[in-house]
Amino acid sequence: MGYIEENLLTDENVRFKAKISFYAFVPHLLLMIVGIGFITIIRPLISYFTTEIGVTNKRFIFKTGLISRDSLELNLTKVENVRINQSIIIPVQMKTQFC
């Protein structure tokens, strides 16, 4: 059970969960082949394993952090717009799980 499930409000249920895409590791894996990527891959690995992204029927929840936790919880009634940036070379793809 993760951060999102532990912090649900009354009558709130998880509708959508996402993780950081494996494609975020591609540049670091390429650097690893060259021989300098081991140090550069540590930070993305920590982010991958400590980030939780979810949408409930009432809120958007984003949590990240290993030693210190940083979380964002936004009521869906307060969302006015959404902006998505995508790279042409490596598009942002999230592994999704509908609940």
N, C-alpha and C positions, 0 to 999 in steps of 0.2 A: 504494500500500500504506500503510495507516494504522497507528496506534499498536497497535490490537488485533492485527492480523496480524503485526506485528513482534515482539510479546511473547508469542506462543503457547508453551506448554510442550510437552514431548514427548508425542506421541499426543493432542494437543488440537486440536479443530477448531471453527470458528465455526458456531454453530447459528442465531443470530438477531442482526440488527443493527437499530438504530433511530436516528432523527434527531429533533431538536426539531421540533415541528409548526409549520407556517406560521401557524397560528392564534395563536401567541404574538406575532406582529407586528401583529395587528389593532388593538389599542389605540394602538400607536405610529403606524400608518398613518392612523388617524383624527385623531390629534394633528397629523400632518404636513399634513393637509388644512386644519386650522385655522391652521397656520403655525408651530407650535412643536415639531413632531415630529421634525425633522431631528436635533436633538441627542439626543433620547430614543431614537432608533432605532439608534444606533451600538452600544450595549452588547448588545442582543439579536442584532444582526447578527454581532458578534464571537463571541458564544456559539453561534450557529447553525453557523458555519463551523469552530469549534474544538472542538466537543463530539462525542465518539464514545461510543456506548453499545452494548454487545454482550454476548451470552451464548454461552459455549462449552459443550462437554460437561463442563467441570470448574469454570468460574468465571463470575462476573458482573464485567464490566469497564466502568468509567465514567471517561472522561478529558475534561478541559476545560482551557482556558487558551491564551492567545496568547503572552504574554511569560513567564509562569511557569506551569508545568504542575501541575495537581492531578488525581490519579488515585485511584480506588478499585478494588481488586481483591478480590473476596470469593469464597471457595470455596463451591460450591453445597452441599456437605455441612454447612456452618455456618449456612445460612439457616434461621431458625426461623419467621419470618412476613414477610408483605409487606403494605404499606399503600399505598393509592393514593388521592390526593385529587383530586377533579374539581370544576371550577366548573360551576354550573348554566348560566351564560350562554355560556361558551366551553369545551366539554369538551376534555380533553386527548386529542389524537389524535397518534399517532406514525406517521411513514412507516416502514413496516417492510420488511425484506428478509430472507426466509428463505434460509439457505444450505444 
